[in-house]
Amino acid sequence: MTRRIVTFVGAVLATYVVAAVLASNSVISNVIAMGLPVDFGKRLEVIGHDILGMTTSYLPLIAVAFLLAFLVAGLIVRNRPTLRIAIYVLAGSIAVVCIHVGLKMAFDITPVAAARTTVGLSLQAMAGAFGGYLFARFATQ
């Protein structure tokens, strides 16, 4: 039980950091596309600011979404144990997409600007898939 909790927290944190870094780089690439220079130091500063700045909003959303998604995935895995990793990868990806789509539909907001585009939303989904993989790989059955 403790291993699952630690693995869950690790998967949430890893997903959050990867999602924040991807979102930051998406915004930075838009700034560069406007012709403004962004050096490596500024890029790291922006990434650090985003990682710290979204902890009160995006991190809890990921935690709740993963909790729901992984509970459902766990029920499915009981019937299809050979698909364990694939199911959790899919659950993590769907959880992150549901955050963005759900908030957009319910409140007409996008919590992460990068997720307004198909590519940005796909990258956020990949961050969720990464978290799902970590959970499936390191949580015991």
Disulfide bonds with the S-S distance in Angstrom:
none
